[in-house]
Amino acid sequence: MGTRIVATHRDDLDQMAYCQAHSWAEVVWKTFVSQGREPPSEWPGSLEQARFLVFVARIEEIDVGNRARLANLVQTRAFSLWKEFLTGDAPSSRRQGATDDGGRVRV
């Protein structure tokens, strides 16, 4: 039974990380597109920024140790989502500025 609780908690962390990372990556992407700038090929966010996002989210049920883990997960997920945005495989219908075959951004 203890293993199941740990697995559920891990799943919750993964889900929170995915949601925070997706929102963050989408905001950063839309900022580049709205300014008419080409998004960089590498994720521009930092681990320090991910830590800040986790801190300001103030998720009550996450203890300090798991906040560090959550920040790492958020950064990793955002990096992965950024790659999906660049290839046009992003899991959001709201994403703007899909790339064409040349890797350039269409606005």
Secondary structure, 3 states (H helix, E strand, C coil): CHHHHHHHHHHHHHHHHHHHHHHHHHHHHHHHHHCCCCCCCCCCCCHHHHHHHHHHHCCCCCCHHHHHHHHHHHHHHHHHHHHHHHHCCCCCCCCCCCECCCCCECC
